[in-house]
């Protein structure tokens, strides 16, 4: 079992920045791929970013590329998402997720991830 707790969400004006954190416990964090997803009201959960166990391989959704940065600190069992130049369309609940040692098919697929956090709300006002 693994427990994930997201933090850092809030309300920010368009063009502003937020940094999300995801603290993990209960599993060997450093050995697994990690991801960030988001879900807006009435929409399906969508991929935002993912990072390999070593941090050497990173993927981003086209909608956030160049604005968001995913990173991990294996010593602190923590995953981060730095979000800059936020837009109203970034408003959503953001979830972190833990997968296996590597992606079985594709990083953006929801079923690559076995454990999920409870989510943190990000609201961008225009």
N, C-alpha and C positions, 0 to 999 in steps of 0.2 A: 504494500500500500504506500501511497505517497499523498501528502497533503500540500496543496498550493494555495497561497494567499497573495492576491494582488493588492496593490496600493498605488497611490499617486494620481488617481483620477480626480476630476473636478470640473469647474466651469472656467473657460478661458475665452478671450476674444479671438476672432479670426486673425491669423498672423502670429499668434502667440505660440508658446511652447509648453509641453508637459513631459515629465519623465515618469513612466510607469515602472514599477518593480513587482517581481513575483518571487516570493520566498518559498523554498521547497524544503520539505522534511520527510523522513521516513523512507528514503531510497537513496542509492548512490547517484547523486545528481550528475556528477561529471561524466557518467558513461552513456548518457542518453540525449537524443535530439530534443529540441525544445521549439515551441512555436507560440506566436501571438495570433489570435483571431479576434474578430469583432462582429457584433450583431446589432443592427439598428432596428427600431420598432417596425414590425411587419415585414422584416427582411430575414433571409436565411443567414446563418453564421458564415462569415467569409474569412479567407486567409489574409493575413497582414504580412507576417514575416516568420522566418524559421532559421535556426542555426544548428549546426552539427555539434557533436559532443566536444570536439576540440576547438570549435569556433572558426575553423578554417573554411567552412562552406556556409554561405548565407544566401537566402532567397528573400525577395520582396515581391509583393503585389505591385503591379504597374502603377496603381493609384497612389502608392505611398513612396515609390522609389525616388530617391533624392531628397526626401523630407524626413523620413523615419530612419532610425538606426537601431538595430537589435544587437545586444551584446550579452555576455554572460560572465559571471564571476564564480568559477567552480569552487573556489576556496570558501566563498560565502553562501554557496547554494542559492544563488540569486540570478534571476533573469531580468533584463532591462529592456525598455523600449523608449528611446528618446524620440519625441515627436516635435518637429519644428514646422513652422509655416502652416499651422493648422487651419483647416477649412471647415465650413459648416457641415459639409458632407462627411467629415471624420467623426461626427457625433454618433456614439454607439456605446454599448457595453463591451469592454475589452476583456478577453479571457487569455490566460496563459495555459499551456498544455505541455505534457511530457509524453514522449513516445518511446521507442525502443532504442537499441544501440545505433541503428541506422534507419533511413527511410526505406520501406519495403517497395514502394512504388514511386510516389511523388510527394514532396514536402507539403504542398498546399492541401492535400486531401485530409478531411477530418478524421477518417478512420486510421490514419497513421499514428494517432495520439490516444493514449490509454487513460490518462488522468487529466482532469480539468480543474481550474480554480473556479471560484464563485463569481468572478467578474468584478470590474470596477467601471463606474460610469464616467465617460468623457463627454462633455457638452461644449460645443464650440458655438459661440454666439456671433452672428454676423452684423 
